[in-house]
Amino acid sequence: MVEVGTTPSDRDWLGQMLALQREIRGEILGGAIQVERALDLILANHFCEPQGERWWQLYSLVLASGGVSFRRKKEIVIELLGTAYPGLLEQHPRVKAGLERIVKKRNEIAHSESGMSAGFGTGQPPDHINLILYRNGGRVIKRLTLADARQEQQATTALFLELAAIAAVVRHSG
């Protein structure tokens, strides 16, 4: 009896699956990192003189150090934009929903297990990954393709560009 993963074709397929996992997860996590850095800039620019000593301290010691969660940064930025910069969120109507989407997607990617796609042992290269998420006492499996990840990256890039425009307004309003 041959054990799973011991034949050359099994090992090749598993290697392809691991490469696909890294590529799909990397596309989404890379975009989330860009968005989080944009939130950091908005916060640092609001609370400190841009690029001053205190700006760098806030940025390096609090924002970019992992001391404040991505979700919390999103909440603070939305609150600040709604109170300190009236009308700015209305000028960028997709920002709020885009931030919700990317925070949720990032957490799913970062905190899910990887499941085997159904193609193992068929000789067909893997074309998707399965994310296994645990919610409300149950298990949810989400299927992701490279095309899904690239579509998410495009949406995240558009969100990042909107956040960069907002960061510029915040920087020049002080």
Order of alpha helices (4+ residues) and beta strands (2+ residues): alpha-alpha-alpha-alpha-alpha-beta-beta-beta-alpha
